[in-house]
Amino acid sequence: MRNHTIAAIPADGIGPEVIAAGLQVLDTLAAVSGDFSISQTTFDWGSDYYRKHGVLMPADGLEQLKSFDAIYFGAVGAPDVPDHISLWGLRLPICQGFDQYANVRPTRILPGIRTPLRDCGPGDLDWVIVRENSEGEYSGSGGRAHKGLPEEVGTEVSIFTRVGVTRIMRYAFRIAQSRPRKLLTVVTKSNAQRHGMVMWDEIAAEVAAEFPDVTWDKMLVDAMAVRMTLNPKSLDTIVATNLHADILSDLAGALAGSLGVAPTGNIDPERRFPSMFEPIHGSAFDITGKGIANPIATFWTAVQMLEHLGENAAAARLMTAIEQVCAAGIMTPDVGGTANTQDVTDAVCRALEGRNALQVEEA
Ligand SMILES: NC(=O)c1ccc[n+]([C@@H]2O[C@H](COP(=O)([O-])OP(=O)(O)OC[C@H]3O[C@@H](n4cnc5c(N)ncnc54)[C@H](O)[C@@H]3O)[C@@H](O)[C@H]2O)c1
């Protein structure tokens, strides 16, 4: 029996609601699979912890997480805590401290879910967005001087290193190579940003030479937003900087029906540290406590986590269950349904157990 240790960090807003749902589904999946188990440890870090202790996680937080096989993260952010403090106090120190430099965001239109795009259905939009996750615009480099004075200055410096760009390009080309269309689009802004972004383009071309079987093209980020909306079928794997991919993947989530279905994995490809899996969405203050948060993104990121842990059969089984439940119309209001978080969770568990997912409606 294989065992995997998972550190759960539900954190804020709807994070605890969707992580509880995800852990229930993982328990059911392990039980029906029978050949692996999951040991979960939950950490109470986040904005409540900050209110009590003045920090979002303890100083030895990374040390505590280090020995786990993976991290299952909810969302961080609260109305009374400045966003830059919550993000830089919890999620980013984990991503950067564990050098999870590849942020991987699969996007598809799931059966039964309507996209806002006309003439686009399941199969017409099937992307993997690879986001550089360790430097670029979110390197944290910059500062403020003469605070509050008329001559105040604030700088936010984008950092691109040859090592950082080369490794994310290689990772993206490898993902593209592993997919049937072997197609990669490199997003850039090298017309206006003439230093780091030009280096980004040059390194893309260098790395492309290592992957002669991958067809690739280059797209300015503004034109990319248009192409994603008007010609989604022309795209497959996409690589972009930290900021560009952050924005484009929210667009991707919306085009796939809702942020509530969009998953992401923060991966350390070298496996020196645990990787972290989370829904793309944030704390969603407007629906917190209402029981209607869509748990699909959190289930889908569990699929990514299982693949990372080598549990490919269980990952495929969970993805099939998710698709069955969506196809059956058991969905939360953000994607046009009337079900709540628990209904969707129970339906996925029933589908995993081989029972008709629709039975949940009658239960
Ligand atoms: N990874 C993270 O932890 C993360 C990501 C984004 C935002 N945040 C934080 O979350 C807080 C709120 O940010 P925001 O409002 O910009 O983004 P958000 O993702 O929390 O919400 C945006 C909109 O999407 C809806 N939504 C999001 N997830 C949903 C789900 N699972 N089911 C149904 N609807 C869903 C919300 O109701 C809201 O209308 C802020 O503090 C922000 O900093 C955290």
The ligand as an SDF file (V2000), in Angstrom:
LIG
                    3D

 44 48  0  0  0  0  0  0  0  0999 V2000
   -4.2120   32.0910   -4.5970 N   0  0  0  0  0  0  0  0  0  0  0  0
   -4.7950   32.8850   -3.7380 C   0  0  0  0  0  0  0  0  0  0  0  0
   -4.7770   32.6240   -2.5490 O   0  0  0  0  0  0  0  0  0  0  0  0
   -5.5420   34.0890   -4.2420 C   0  0  0  0  0  0  0  0  0  0  0  0
   -5.8330   34.2650   -5.5920 C   0  0  0  0  0  0  0  0  0  0  0  0
   -6.5910   35.3640   -5.9770 C   0  0  0  0  0  0  0  0  0  0  0  0
   -7.0370   36.2690   -5.0220 C   0  0  0  0  0  0  0  0  0  0  0  0
   -6.7140   36.0740   -3.7210 N   0  0  0  0  0  0  0  0  0  0  0  0
   -7.2580   36.9430   -2.6600 C   0  0  0  0  0  0  0  0  0  0  0  0
   -8.6490   36.6430   -2.5080 O   0  0  0  0  0  0  0  0  0  0  0  0
   -9.3390   37.8370   -2.1360 C   0  0  0  0  0  0  0  0  0  0  0  0
  -10.5080   38.0860   -3.0890 C   0  0  0  0  0  0  0  0  0  0  0  0
   -9.9670   38.3470   -4.3790 O   0  0  0  0  0  0  0  0  0  0  0  0
  -10.8300   38.5640   -5.6940 P   0  0  0  0  0  0  0  0  0  0  0  0
  -12.2270   38.9180   -5.3150 O   0  0  0  0  0  0  0  0  0  0  0  0
  -10.0570   39.4250   -6.5840 O   0  0  0  0  0  0  0  0  0  0  0  0
  -10.8430   37.1250   -6.4190 O   0  0  0  0  0  0  0  0  0  0  0  0
  -11.6770   35.8100   -6.1000 P   0  0  0  0  0  0  0  0  0  0  0  0
  -11.1220   34.7310   -6.9580 O   0  0  0  0  0  0  0  0  0  0  0  0
  -11.6990   35.5360   -4.6490 O   0  0  0  0  0  0  0  0  0  0  0  0
  -13.1830   36.1370   -6.5760 O   0  0  0  0  0  0  0  0  0  0  0  0
  -13.4890   36.6760   -7.8590 C   0  0  0  0  0  0  0  0  0  0  0  0
  -14.9520   36.3280   -8.2090 C   0  0  0  0  0  0  0  0  0  0  0  0
  -15.0250   34.9310   -8.5530 O   0  0  0  0  0  0  0  0  0  0  0  0
  -15.9590   34.2650   -7.7400 C   0  0  0  0  0  0  0  0  0  0  0  0
  -15.4040   32.9520   -7.3730 N   0  0  0  0  0  0  0  0  0  0  0  0
  -14.1070   32.6970   -7.0580 C   0  0  0  0  0  0  0  0  0  0  0  0
  -13.9760   31.4030   -6.7310 N   0  0  0  0  0  0  0  0  0  0  0  0
  -15.1950   30.8320   -6.8290 C   0  0  0  0  0  0  0  0  0  0  0  0
  -15.6830   29.5300   -6.6000 C   0  0  0  0  0  0  0  0  0  0  0  0
  -14.9020   28.5150   -6.2180 N   0  0  0  0  0  0  0  0  0  0  0  0
  -17.0010   29.2980   -6.7790 N   0  0  0  0  0  0  0  0  0  0  0  0
  -17.8230   30.2890   -7.1820 C   0  0  0  0  0  0  0  0  0  0  0  0
  -17.4130   31.5420   -7.4300 N   0  0  0  0  0  0  0  0  0  0  0  0
  -16.1100   31.8230   -7.2420 C   0  0  0  0  0  0  0  0  0  0  0  0
  -16.1150   35.1380   -6.5030 C   0  0  0  0  0  0  0  0  0  0  0  0
  -17.3770   34.9020   -5.8940 O   0  0  0  0  0  0  0  0  0  0  0  0
  -15.9270   36.5280   -7.0550 C   0  0  0  0  0  0  0  0  0  0  0  0
  -17.1560   37.0180   -7.5530 O   0  0  0  0  0  0  0  0  0  0  0  0
   -8.2830   38.9550   -2.1120 C   0  0  0  0  0  0  0  0  0  0  0  0
   -7.8450   39.0900   -0.7810 O   0  0  0  0  0  0  0  0  0  0  0  0
   -7.1710   38.4300   -2.9800 C   0  0  0  0  0  0  0  0  0  0  0  0
   -5.9200   38.9290   -2.6490 O   0  0  0  0  0  0  0  0  0  0  0  0
   -6.0000   35.0020   -3.2990 C   0  0  0  0  0  0  0  0  0  0  0  0
  1  2  1  0
  2  3  2  0
  2  4  1  0
  4  5  1  0
  4 44  2  0
  5  6  2  0
  6  7  1  0
  7  8  2  0
  8  9  1  0
  8 44  1  0
  9 10  1  0
  9 42  1  0
 10 11  1  0
 11 12  1  0
 11 40  1  0
 12 13  1  0
 13 14  1  0
 14 15  2  0
 14 16  1  0
 14 17  1  0
 17 18  1  0
 18 19  2  0
 18 20  1  0
 18 21  1  0
 21 22  1  0
 22 23  1  0
 23 24  1  0
 23 38  1  0
 24 25  1  0
 25 26  1  0
 25 36  1  0
 26 27  1  0
 26 35  1  0
 27 28  2  0
 28 29  1  0
 29 30  1  0
 29 35  2  0
 30 31  1  0
 30 32  2  0
 32 33  1  0
 33 34  2  0
 34 35  1  0
 36 37  1  0
 36 38  1  0
 38 39  1  0
 40 41  1  0
 40 42  1  0
 42 43  1  0
M  CHG  2   8   1  16  -1
M  END
$$$$
